[in-house]
């Protein structure tokens, strides 16, 4: 198939609607023309510092309008951005920079301690602070007026559940088709405004920036999540769409009290795992339009979405694949699962990654004829709605029965006194493995027997956690996925304390 090219996204958008508001941060609003001018200026400064088309370079920045300008400057130059999670340690970031063979790192004063650590570990890497970059000399940049949809735009490292993370290659085509698939699902309105409180270094945040360019839509960036600020911003800025994870939605719903979001707010895009029935019912009462989704770094944001009209009738479902995308459920024998049998979710579509950076063998194993093995377990109901059960690597097999931690977590967080929950499997002589739960609670004192009895009403006995531990918060990564290895470490520490 012939290589498909199209105009550079920002270049084209600034030409089409130069005066339309594009990016809002704090009290500043930038039109698409201003965004182009700022990004063009940065592209010239990056060029003067030696960055050139085809290079891989790291970006370690906080949620800020400047971050969007740097990302877009990379696109103008057709430099491949290795987008780094600012919550990682300096050592983890250095590993990713080394793995991606990045020629430079753009960071900022806020991450000075991490910069020092990275500098120590990678003494030959050129590290440039944003504050220095913006003061650097300017030369006319070589702008990539056209982009190839097959070319890599960004690299984002997956939060590997085992071993080192892998750099997911995201092409311009992946980002383009993700934006198109989302628009065909959610619809488009000239009044749309997307609130971004999720990290810009995460696919959920970066995809909003891409959609802003593709749709000609204003995006409002906030540095951190604060439920009071979020509700005020939705009201004052006429926000219509927002991306959230369950923990954020729980706080927004609680903060609303008896109030309602404005009528123009039309979509709360919920990712990062299933939501509890209680939360969805509370949202329905308060008329919060929740669209549950399923996606990953490898699919350049959501690939399956459930419309609000099905949120209760298809409770727990992630929905159906977006228009350009497909999915299948595969049984362990390698055949497609029959009926509503559970199996591995595999997905295909123009928004699905072409593979992992410098990992050809692993890429060819995980992507066969365009179908990506997600490592997630799920099933399709009779009408083709997807239900995601859990990560294959998180599966607990107890007495020969499959136990999915996410199912238990969903029951636990539906308890009125439980804020968050994480479940792991521990070895057991009789059953092979049994589930153990960690919970964070609203009150300091909680009756564990009452929690077990609550679970017994909703879960088969073998799924009820055999132990219950109360901790301050459940450890999660930037994608809000539970860090089960940290829960395992926590359990080991508790065991050591008991032995002493």
N, C-alpha and C positions, 0 to 999 in steps of 0.2 A: 504493500500500500504506500502511496506517495506520502512523503513527509508533509504533515499539515502545519502551515504557518499562519499566524494571525498578528495583528498589531500588538505591540507592547501594551499591557492593560492600562497602566497609568497614563502613558503617552496618548492613547486613544480616548480615555475618559476625560482627560484635561481638554482635549480638542472638542469632544461632544458637548460637555456641560461644564465649562470652566468656572462659572460663577455659583454653581450649586454648592451648598455646604457639604463638606466631605468628612472631616475629622474634628471632633470636639474634645478638648481636654481641659479640665478645670474651667477657667473663664475665657478660654481662647477657642475660636472656631475658625477653621481653615477651609477655604474653598478648594475645589479640585485643582484650579490653576495655582493656588498658593502651595498646595501639597506637591504639585509637579515642580514648582520653582525651588522649594526647599530640598526635595529629593535630588534634583538636578545639581544643585549646589554641593550637596554631600557626595554625589557621584563624582564630581570634579575633584573634590578633596581626597576621596578614596583613590582616584586615578593618580593624583600627584604623589600619594603614599605607596604607589606601586601595585595596586590591585587591578587585575585585568580580566577580561572575559574568559570564562571557563575555570577560573580559580575557585577553590573551596576556601571559605573564610568563616570563622566562628563569630557568633553574635551572642553576647551575654549582657542583656539589658533588662530593666524593669518595665512595668506597664506605664507607658508614657507616649505622648504624641511623637517625640523624637525617635522612639523605637520603630514606629510605623514608617517614618521618613527614611530611616536607615535600611529597613527591609525593602522599601520601594526603590531606594538608590541601588541596592544590590540587583533588583530586577531590571532597572534601567541599564546597568552595565552587563547584565547576564552573568553575574557572579553567583555561584551556588552558595546559599546561606546555610551554614551548619548552625541550627538554632538550638541554643543551650538553655537548659533548665536552671534558672538562677537559685533553685532550692537545693541543688546538689552541692557536695563538698568540692573544694578546689581539686582534690585528687581525682574525683569522678569526672569532673569537667576536663582535666588534663588528659585523662584516658580517652575521652571522646575526640578531643582535638587531635591527639596523636593518631587515633584510629582513622580519622577522616582525612589525615594529611593536610589539615588546614594551614594556609600560608600566613594567616593573620588572625588576630582576635580583636574584635571591637567590644569594649566593655565601658564601665563608668566608675566614677569615684565611689559610689555606694558599695561597690564590690571590691574595694581596695585589699582587704585581707585575702580574698580568694585570688585576686590578681597576683599578689605576692607569692602565694602558694603555687599557682600555675607557672609563674616566672621561674621559680626554683626548680620545678619538675621538668619544665620545657624551656631551658635557657636560650635556645636558638629561635624560639617563636617570637615574631613581632607582635607586641601587645600595644594597642592604641586606645587611650581613653576617649570616650565620646567628647568630653570637654576639650581635649587637645585636637581631636578631629575637626570639630566645628570652628576651631581657630586656625586651622592649617591653610596653606596656600591652595589656590584653585587653578586647575588647568582644564581646558575644554574637554569634557569626557566624550569617549566614543560610545554613543547611545545605541543600544540594540533596539532599533525602531520596530523590528519584527521579532517574534519569538517562535520557536518550534515547539509544538505541543508535546513532542517526544523528549525534549531536553529537560534535565533536572533543574528544578527551581530551588528546592529546599531539601535539607536532610534533617530529620528529627529522630533522635534516639528513643527507642522504645524502652519502657521501664521493664527490662528483662526480669521475669520472675525467677529465672535461674541463670547463674553465670553473668557474663557481661552483656550490656544492652547492645542492640543492633541498630545501625543507622538506616532508617527507612528512606528510600529515594522517592521524593514526591516531584512529579513532573509538572510543567505548566498545564499540561492536559488534565492531570489528576485534579488540580485546583480548579480549572475552568469547568470541568464536568461536575465536580462537587457543587459548585455555585449554581450551575444550570439545573442539576437534579433537585437541589434544595428549593429553587424558585418554582420549578414545576410542581413541587409538592405543597409548599407553603403559600404559593401565589406571590405576586409583586404588587406593591402600591407605591405611587409617587410620594405618599406620606410616610413611607417606612423609615424607621430610625432604629438601629440595633445597638443595644447597650452591651458593652464589653467589659465585664468585671472578671472574666476568666483570663488566665495568663496569655499574653500575646506569644509567648514561646511555645505554647501548647497548640495543637491543631485546632482546638475549639476556638481559640483567640485569633490565630493566623487566618483561619477560614473566614472570619468576619471581615477582616481587612480585604481579602480577595473579593468577597461579595460586595463590599462598599465600592470597589473599583468597577466590578462587572455590572452592578445594578445602578450605579450612580446614586448611592444611598449614604446618608449621614450615619456615622458610627460615633458613639460617645464612649470614650475610654476612661475607666476609673482605675486608680492605682491598686486598690485593694477592695475586698468585699466588705461592705457594711450594710446591713439590711435597712437601717433607717435612711441612709443616703440613697440606696437603690430605689426605695419607694418614692422619695422626694424627686429623684431624677426622672423616674418614669412619669410622674405627674407634671413636673415643670418643663421637661424637654419633649413631651409628647412622644415618648418611646413606644414603639409598637411591638418589638421583638427583643427577647433576652435569652442568652444561653446560660443554663444553670446545671448544677448537680444536686442530688437529693438533699445533702446537708444545707445547701444554700436555700433551697426552696422551703425546707422546714422552717428556717429562721424568718424568711419573708412572710410565709403564711401566718406564723405566730405574731410577728410584729404588726401585721395588718389589723389584727383584732377584729372589730366590727366594720372596718372600712373596706372599700372595694378599689381595685385598680381602675384607671380611667377606661372609658368605653373603647378608645382607639387602640388600647393595648391588646394585641391579637394572638400572641404566641409566646409561651414559656417553653423553650426548647430544652428538654430534660435529658441529659446523657449521664454517662459514668455509672451505669448500673441500675437495677430495678428500683422502683419506688414502692413504699408500703401502701396497702389498701387505705389505711387511716389517712395518710397524707393526701392521696388522690381524692378521697371522699371530702376531706376538708377543703381542698382546692375547688372541687365541684360546687360546694356550698357557697364559696366566696367568688365563684365565677372566674377563677383563674384558668385560662385556656392552656392546659398542659399537653404538649406534644412529646410523648416518650420516644427516645431514639436509641439506636444501636450503631456504634461506629468505632473506629480506631485510627491510630496514626497511619496504618497501612491503607485506609480507605479515604484519606484526606477529609476527615470529619464523618458525619453520619452517612450510613448507607441504607438503613432501615428506619422508618419513622411511623409512629402511630398517631393518627389524627385524634383530636379531643372527643369527637363524637363516639369513638370506640374506647375511651379511656377507662370506663367502668365495665362495659359489656365484654371487653377483651382485657380485663384487668391482668396486669403482669406481662402483657405482650409488648414487644418493641415495635410491632407493626409489620408493614410490608416493604419490600425493597423500593428505593426511589426509581423513577422512570428509567434511567439508563443502566440500572444495576440488576443483578440476578443473585439468587442464593439457592443452595441445595443443602440437604442434610445427608451426611454420609455415615453409613454403618461401619462397624469395626472391620468387616471383611472387605471393605473397599467399594461396596455397592451402594447405590442410593438407598437411604432408609425408606421403608414402606410405611404408608399411612402416617400415623402421628408418632412413630417411634423416634426416640431421642438418638442423637449422633452428633458428629462434628459439623459445625457450620462452615460451609465453604462459600466464598463470594467471588463474583466476577463483575467487571464493569470498567468503563474508562476512567473512573476515579480510584481504581485499585493500583497500588504501587507496582512498579516494574521490578522491584527486588530490593535487596539490602546491599549497602555500600561495601565493596570489597569482599563480598561473601557469595560468590557465584554458585558454589555447591549448595549452600543452605537455601539460596533463592530458588534454585531449580527443584529442590525438594518441596518447598512450601508453595510454589506457584507452578501449576501444571496446566498447560493449555489455557492460561489466563485465569484459572481458578485458584484462589488463595485459600490455603488452610488456615483458619483463624485460631485454632487451638481452643475454641469455645464450644461448649456443648449446648445443644438446644433442640427444639422440635417445632414442626409446623402443624397448626391445627387444620381441620377439614377445609377451612376457607383460605388457608395460605398465610395466616398470621404467625409471625415468629415469636417463640418464647425462648429466651436465653436462660439456661439453667446455671451454668458456671464455667470457669476456666477448667480445661481438662486437667491442668497441673494442680488445681485446688481440690479436685474430686476426692471425697473420702469414701473408701469402700469398707463398710462395716457389716460383718457377718454376711458378706456376699451382696449386700444391698448398696446401691449407689446413693450417697448422701451429698447434696449440693450445699456448700456453705451459704451461698446467696439466699437460698430458700429459708434457712434458719434465721439468717440476719434480718430478712424481711419480716418474719414473725416477731423477733425480738424488738425491732424498732417500732412495731405497731403497738407495743405496750406503752401506756401513757407516761410512765416514769423513765423510759429509756430513750436517750438522745441518739446514741449510735452503737453499733455492734460489729464485732469481727469474730469469725469462727474459723478454727483450724482443726485438723485431725491429729490425734495423738495415738501412738501405738498402744495396743491393748491385747493381752494374752488370749483372752476369750474370743473377742470379736475381730481381731486384726487391727482395726482402727476404731476410735470413737470420737464424736465431735466434742470440742471444748470451746466455750464462748467467753469473749471479753466484752464488757459493756461499759459505756459511760452513761451516767444517770443524772437526772434533774435534782435529785435529793441525795444527801450524804448517806442516809440509811435506807436500805432496801431489803425486802424479805426474799431471799434466794429461793426458798421453797415455794413461795407464791409465784415467782417467775417460772419455775419448773412446771408448776400446775397449769399456768397460763399457756406454756408451750405444748403441754400434753393435750390441751383442747384442740390445738391447731396442727399438730405434727404427729406422725407415727412415733411410737416410743423410741425406736432406734435412732431417730433424728434429734431427739431432745438432748441438749448438751449435758454431758456427764459432770462437768465442772463449770462453775460460773465465777469469773474474776471481774472485779470492778476496778477500772483504771480511769485516769483523768480524761484521756482522749484516745480514740482509735487512730493508729498511725496510717496515714494515707500519702500517696505520692501526688505530684502536681495534677495528674489526671483524675485524682480523687479515688484511685483504686486502693483498696486496703493492702498494706504492706504486711502480708502474712508472715514473712520471715522475721519481721520485728516482733510480732506477737509470739512466735516460737522462741525467740531469744528471751523475751520477757518471761515466758513460762519456765525456761531453763534457769533463769536467775531466781525465780520464786522457789524452784526445787532445791537449788543450792542453799538458799536461805533456810529452808526447812531442814536440810541435812545438818546445817551448822547449829 
